Amino acid sequence: MSSETGADMVRAHARAVADAVLYEGYLLYPYRANSRKNQSRWQFGVLGPQGAAADGLGEDSELRAQFLLEGTDTTTLTLALRFLQLQQRAVHDSDGQVRAELRVDGRSRLGWDEAVEQELSFGPITLADNIFRAEIHGGTETEEIPAADGTHAGQLVRTRQPLTGLVEVTVHPAGDYRRISISVRNTGRPAADKDEAIARSFIGAHLIAETGSGAFVSLLDPPPDAVTAVEDCTQHRCFPVLAGPEGTRNLLLISPIILYDHPEIAEQSDGPLFDSTEIDEILTLRVLTLTDDEKSQARATDPRAAQLIDRCEAMTPEQMQQLHGVLRSPVAEPPRVLPDPAADLPWWDPSVDEAVRPDADMIMVAGVPIAKDSHVRLRPSRRADAQDLFYAGRTARVAAVHEDVDGQVHIAVVVEDDPAAEMHEWYGRYLYFAPDEVEPLDGAPS
């Protein structure tokens, strides 16, 4: 693989996440145009025109980010400012009158606020102060609506307002690093009302920064010598995270929502479904319950809604199963072997509580590790009561290994030949035995 091809793959990885950010809140679900959800769609990264926030008509006009960069005087920086531009789609009938909905030959056309993707690139630039203008032209486009017999049935008129802004970059030394400050500001004239304010806003605004010969510093997990400089970095309505695959440091996503370093699209999302996360499954099932009329209305609302419905209807059982997701352990540490000789903290210490993981902890019995899903034979003895004795000699599957505040270990099991075992496990009603009351059946570890 050539280095250029590898770099393109890294960029594509970062842009897949950036696209999910770009459309966050735009169309999570194919709602119809008259749905209450669609009365307030624009949620993140909205930079309103001047004075919109103070007048209660829109959002703050600016985002500001600071981050650290390892580099030299020859290091360059390239910025991509990405956002949505609102496009108002109006429906006119054959007489030129504006209609909320126009049905022609059984197909609906609806008035709707669409969005047009915009991207402005600046650079490569050296690590020096710079100011760039961000300008997007407005315009009007007309699309004819013909009837089946070829006559004029109406028009779709799409209108976009012009957008103007400034991107300002300043650079300051910060020990062995450079502190880069970036601000994006909407400089459009004040709006008269909320509709005009959102029409002249930068929607879903974010930046992708790329360095050619330097390396960005993680703000979440900085190296020891950068901790103080990172703490001095301030953010306003955005947060910079390392982008691209794990291990790369040449891309930075300045996101309007909080993310972790090297964010990824869920691998279960085959193509752009909803918000590219594991919520896709339940929303897909919900789409499939829509009536034909509801689907028709949603398709007429927005092209992305139509694409979502088409993908959901064409989904195979295998693709649907893939959306079910996977279980991931939230901890990377190896399982504890109980009793834990290093646990010298009092039981009420919060860190002790955080270390408890009954589904991962284990206990050694006769040299064999016993943990969740181990198989054992029950040998009730020292604390056996009449009920315990009923299970003597029976085989069981371990559900969890618990340690109480006194340091005693208890093994939770489900008896394998119990007809109600599945129900007991579903409710979490386990039988508990001491380590010396179980006989390992899985053999000694290799």
C-alpha positions in Angstrom: 0.0 0.0 0.0 1.4 3.4 -1.0 1.8 6.1 1.7 -0.7 8.2 -0.3 -3.3 5.5 -0.2 -2.7 5.0 3.5 -3.1 8.7 4.1 -6.4 8.7 2.2 -7.7 5.8 4.3 -6.8 7.7 7.5 -8.7 10.8 6.2 -11.7 8.7 5.2 -11.8 7.2 8.7 -11.9 10.7 10.2 -14.4 12.0 7.7 -16.8 9.2 8.4 -17.1 10.3 12.0 -17.2 14.0 10.9 -20.2 13.2 8.6 -22.0 11.6 11.6 -21.3 14.8 13.5 -22.4 17.0 10.6 -25.9 15.4 10.4 -26.3 14.9 14.2 -29.9 16.1 14.9 -30.7 16.6 11.2 -32.5 13.4 10.6 -32.1 10.8 13.3 -35.3 9.2 12.1 -37.5 9.6 9.0 -40.1 11.9 10.7 -42.8 13.4 8.5 -42.7 17.1 7.9 -45.5 17.8 10.3 -43.9 15.9 13.2 -43.2 17.9 16.3 -39.6 16.6 16.3 -39.0 18.4 13.0 -40.0 21.8 14.5 -36.6 22.0 16.1 -34.1 20.0 14.2 -30.9 21.9 14.4 -29.2 21.0 17.6 -25.4 21.1 17.5 -22.7 23.3 16.1 -25.1 26.1 15.1 -23.3 29.5 14.6 -25.9 32.1 14.3 -25.6 35.6 12.7 -24.5 38.6 14.8 -26.7 39.3 17.7 -28.9 36.3 17.3 -28.1 34.8 20.7 -28.5 38.1 22.5 -31.9 38.8 20.8 -33.2 35.3 21.6 -33.5 34.4 17.9 -30.7 31.9 17.5 -27.3 30.6 18.6 -24.0 32.2 19.6 -22.1 33.2 16.5 -18.7 31.8 17.5 -16.8 28.6 18.4 -13.2 28.7 19.7 -10.7 25.9 20.2 -7.2 25.6 21.6 -4.9 22.6 21.2 -1.2 21.7 21.2 0.9 20.7 18.3 4.4 19.2 18.2 6.2 20.8 15.3 8.9 23.0 13.9 9.1 26.1 11.8 8.5 24.1 8.7 5.4 22.3 10.0 2.2 23.1 8.2 -1.5 23.0 9.1 -4.5 22.5 6.8 -8.0 23.3 8.0 -11.3 22.1 6.6 -14.4 24.0 7.8 -17.5 21.9 7.3 -21.1 22.8 7.9 -24.7 22.6 6.6 -26.3 25.5 4.8 -30.1 25.7 5.2 -32.1 25.5 1.9 -35.7 26.4 2.1 -37.9 24.3 -0.2 -41.2 25.8 -1.1 -44.0 24.1 -3.1 -45.9 26.2 -5.7 -49.0 24.9 -7.5 -49.7 25.6 -11.2 -51.1 29.0 -10.3 -47.9 30.0 -8.5 -49.5 29.8 -5.0 -47.4 28.4 -2.1 -48.8 25.1 -0.8 -47.8 23.1 2.3 -48.3 19.9 0.2 -49.0 19.3 -3.5 -50.1 15.9 -4.7 -49.5 15.1 -8.3 -50.4 11.7 -9.8 -50.4 10.1 -6.3 -47.1 11.5 -5.2 -46.6 14.2 -2.5 -44.4 17.2 -2.6 -43.9 19.0 0.7 -42.4 22.3 1.8 -39.3 21.6 3.9 -36.0 23.0 5.1 -33.3 21.0 3.4 -29.6 21.2 4.0 -26.6 21.6 1.7 -23.2 20.3 2.7 -20.5 23.0 2.5 -16.8 22.7 3.0 -14.1 25.4 2.9 -10.4 24.5 2.9 -7.6 26.7 4.2 -4.0 25.8 3.8 -1.5 24.3 4.0 -0.4 27.2 6.1 2.7 27.6 8.3 2.4 27.9 12.0 1.8 31.6 12.1 -1.2 33.9 12.7 -3.7 33.9 9.8 -7.2 35.2 9.1 -9.4 33.7 6.4 -12.8 34.7 5.0 -15.5 32.1 4.8 -18.1 33.0 2.2 -20.9 30.9 0.7 -23.2 32.4 -1.9 -27.0 32.3 -1.7 -29.3 31.6 -4.6 -32.6 30.3 -5.9 -33.2 27.2 -7.9 -36.5 26.1 -9.6 -37.6 22.5 -10.4 -40.6 21.9 -12.5 -43.3 19.4 -11.3 -44.8 17.9 -14.4 -48.1 15.9 -14.4 -48.4 12.5 -16.1 -49.8 14.1 -19.2 -46.9 16.5 -19.5 -48.7 19.6 -18.3 -47.3 22.0 -15.7 -48.5 21.0 -12.3 -46.3 23.2 -10.1 -42.7 24.0 -9.0 -40.3 23.4 -6.2 -38.4 26.6 -5.4 -35.3 26.2 -3.3 -33.8 29.3 -1.7 -30.4 29.7 0.2 -29.3 32.7 2.1 -25.6 33.9 1.7 -23.3 33.1 4.6 -20.2 35.1 5.7 -17.7 34.4 8.4 -14.1 34.6 9.6 -11.7 31.9 10.5 -8.8 33.2 12.7 -5.7 31.2 13.6 -3.2 32.3 16.3 0.0 30.5 17.4 1.8 30.8 20.7 4.7 28.8 22.2 3.8 26.5 25.0 7.0 24.9 26.3 8.1 22.4 23.7 4.8 22.7 21.9 2.8 25.3 19.9 -0.6 26.3 21.3 -2.9 26.8 18.3 -6.0 28.9 18.8 -8.8 28.7 16.2 -12.0 30.7 16.1 -14.8 30.5 13.6 -17.3 33.4 13.7 -20.4 34.0 11.7 -20.2 37.7 10.6 -23.6 37.8 8.9 -25.8 40.8 9.5 -28.4 40.6 12.4 -31.6 38.6 11.7 -35.1 39.9 12.0 -36.7 36.7 13.3 -35.9 33.0 14.1 -36.5 31.7 10.6 -34.1 34.3 9.1 -31.5 33.5 11.9 -31.4 29.8 11.2 -31.4 30.4 7.4 -28.2 32.4 7.8 -26.5 30.1 10.3 -23.5 27.7 9.9 -25.2 24.5 11.0 -23.3 21.5 12.4 -20.1 23.5 12.1 -16.9 21.7 12.9 -13.3 21.6 11.6 -10.9 18.9 10.6 -7.2 20.0 11.1 -4.4 18.1 9.5 -0.7 18.6 10.0 1.9 17.5 7.4 5.0 17.0 9.5 3.9 17.5 13.1 1.7 15.7 15.6 -1.3 16.8 17.6 -1.3 16.3 21.4 -4.3 14.5 23.0 -6.2 16.8 25.3 -7.7 13.7 27.0 -4.5 11.8 27.6 -1.5 14.2 27.2 2.1 13.1 27.9 3.4 14.2 31.3 5.4 17.2 30.0 2.2 18.6 28.3 -0.2 18.3 31.1 0.2 21.9 32.3 0.0 23.3 28.8 -3.2 21.2 28.1 -4.8 22.5 31.3 -4.3 26.0 30.0 -6.2 25.3 26.8 -9.8 26.6 26.7 -12.7 25.6 24.5 -15.9 27.4 23.6 -18.8 25.4 22.1 -16.5 22.7 20.8 -13.9 20.1 21.8 -10.8 18.9 19.8 -10.1 15.2 19.7 -7.5 13.1 17.9 -9.1 11.7 14.7 -8.3 8.9 12.4 -7.4 5.3 13.5 -5.8 4.5 16.8 -2.2 5.5 16.8 -2.4 8.4 14.3 -1.8 11.9 15.5 -1.8 14.0 12.3 -5.6 14.6 12.3 -7.7 16.5 14.8 -11.5 16.8 14.8 -12.8 20.0 16.4 -16.3 18.7 17.2 -19.4 20.5 18.5 -20.2 17.4 20.6 -17.9 15.8 23.1 -16.1 12.7 21.7 -13.2 10.5 22.8 -9.9 10.3 20.9 -10.0 8.3 17.7 -13.8 8.0 17.6 -15.2 5.3 15.2 -18.4 4.5 13.4 -20.0 1.4 14.9 -18.9 -1.5 12.7 -22.4 -2.9 12.9 -23.7 0.1 10.9 -23.5 -1.0 7.2 -23.7 2.3 5.5 -25.1 5.6 6.8 -28.3 4.6 8.6 -29.4 6.8 11.5 -26.6 8.3 13.7 -24.1 5.5 12.9 -24.4 3.9 16.4 -25.9 0.7 17.7 -29.2 2.5 18.2 -29.7 1.6 14.5 -31.4 -1.7 15.2 -34.3 -0.4 17.2 -34.9 2.5 14.8 -34.7 0.2 11.8 -37.4 -2.0 13.3 -39.5 1.1 14.0 -39.2 2.2 10.4 -40.5 -1.1 9.2 -43.7 -0.6 11.2 -44.6 2.6 9.4 -47.7 2.4 7.2 -47.4 2.9 3.4 -48.9 6.4 3.8 -46.5 7.3 6.6 -43.6 6.1 4.4 -44.9 8.1 1.5 -45.0 11.2 3.7 -41.5 10.6 5.0 -40.1 10.1 1.5 -41.7 13.3 0.4 -40.1 15.1 3.3 -36.4 14.7 2.6 -34.2 12.7 0.2 -32.2 11.3 3.2 -35.5 10.0 4.7 -36.3 8.3 1.5 -32.9 6.6 1.4 -33.2 5.5 5.0 -36.6 3.8 4.3 -35.3 2.2 1.2 -32.2 0.8 3.0 -34.4 -0.5 5.9 -36.8 -2.2 3.5 -34.0 -3.9 1.6 -32.1 -5.1 4.7 -31.5 -8.8 4.9 -31.9 -10.9 8.0 -28.1 -11.2 8.2 -27.7 -7.4 8.1 -30.4 -7.0 10.8 -28.7 -9.5 13.0 -25.4 -7.6 12.6 -27.2 -4.4 13.9 -27.9 -6.3 17.2 -24.4 -5.2 18.3 -21.8 -6.8 20.4 -21.0 -6.8 24.1 -17.8 -5.1 25.1 -16.1 -5.0 28.4 -15.8 -1.5 29.8 -12.6 -2.4 31.6 -9.3 -3.6 30.1 -7.7 -4.8 33.3 -7.2 -8.6 33.8 -9.7 -10.3 36.1 -8.9 -10.3 39.9 -8.1 -13.5 41.7 -10.0 -13.5 45.0 -9.4 -13.0 47.8 -7.4 -10.0 46.7 -4.2 -9.8 48.9 -3.6 -6.2 47.7 -7.0 -5.0 48.8 -6.0 -3.3 52.0 -8.4 -0.4 51.7 -11.6 -0.2 53.8 -14.7 -1.5 52.0 -16.3 1.9 52.0 -13.5 3.4 49.9 -15.0 4.3 46.4 -12.1 2.7 44.6 -12.8 -0.6 46.2 -16.4 -0.5 45.0 -15.2 0.4 41.5 -12.9 -2.7 41.4 -15.7 -5.1 42.1 -16.6 -7.1 38.9 -18.5 -10.3 39.8 -18.8 -11.2 36.2 -15.0 -11.2 35.7 -13.5 -12.0 39.1 -12.3 -15.5 39.8 -11.3 -17.8 42.7 -8.8 -20.6 42.6 -10.2 -24.0 43.8 -7.9 -27.0 43.8 -5.6 -25.1 41.4 -8.3 -24.4 38.9 -9.7 -20.9 38.3 -13.4 -20.6 38.9 -15.1 -17.7 37.2 -18.3 -16.9 35.3 -19.4 -19.9 33.0 -17.1 -22.4 34.8 -18.7 -25.8 35.5 -18.7 -27.2 39.0 -20.1 -30.0 41.0 -21.8 -28.9 44.3 -20.5 -30.4 47.5 -22.5 -28.7 50.4 -20.7 -29.1 53.7 -19.8 -26.7 56.5 -22.8 -24.3 56.2 -25.2 -26.6 54.4 -28.9 -26.5 55.4 -31.6 -28.8 54.3 -32.2 -27.0 51.1 -28.5 -27.0 50.2 -28.3 -30.8 50.7 -30.9 -31.3 47.9 -28.2 -30.1 45.5 -25.4 -32.3 46.7 -23.6 -34.0 43.7 -25.5 -31.8 41.1 -23.6 -30.0 38.4 -24.0 -26.2 38.0 -22.7 -23.3 36.0 -21.1 -20.4 37.7 -22.9 -17.1 37.1 -20.6 -14.8 39.2 -18.0 -14.7 41.9 -18.7 -12.3 44.8 -16.6 -11.0 47.6 -18.3 -9.5 50.6 -17.1 -6.6 52.9 -15.5 -9.2 55.2 -13.4 -10.6 52.5 -15.4 -13.9 52.2 -15.9 -15.2 48.7 -19.3 -16.6 47.5 -19.8 -18.4 44.2 -23.2 -17.8 42.5 -24.4 -20.8 40.5 -27.3 -22.0 38.4 -28.1 -25.7 38.7 -27.9 -27.2 35.2 -30.7 -29.7 35.3 -33.1 -27.4 37.1 -36.2 -26.9 34.8 -36.5 -23.3 36.1 -32.8 -22.5 35.7 -33.4 -20.1 32.9 -36.0 -18.2 34.8 -33.8 -18.1 38.0 -30.9 -16.7 36.0 -33.2 -14.1 34.3 -34.3 -12.9 37.7 -30.8 -13.1 39.2 -31.9 -15.7 41.8 -28.8 -17.7 42.2 -27.6 -20.3 44.7 -24.5 -19.4 46.6 -21.8 -21.7 47.8 -18.4 -21.3 49.4 -15.2 -22.1 47.4 -14.7 -25.3 49.4 -18.2 -26.4 48.5 -17.6 -26.7 44.8 -15.6 -29.2 42.8 -14.1 -27.9 39.4 -15.2 -29.9 36.4 -13.3 -27.9 33.7 -9.9 -29.4 34.5 -6.7 -27.7 35.6 -5.4 -24.7 33.6 -2.8 -25.4 30.9 
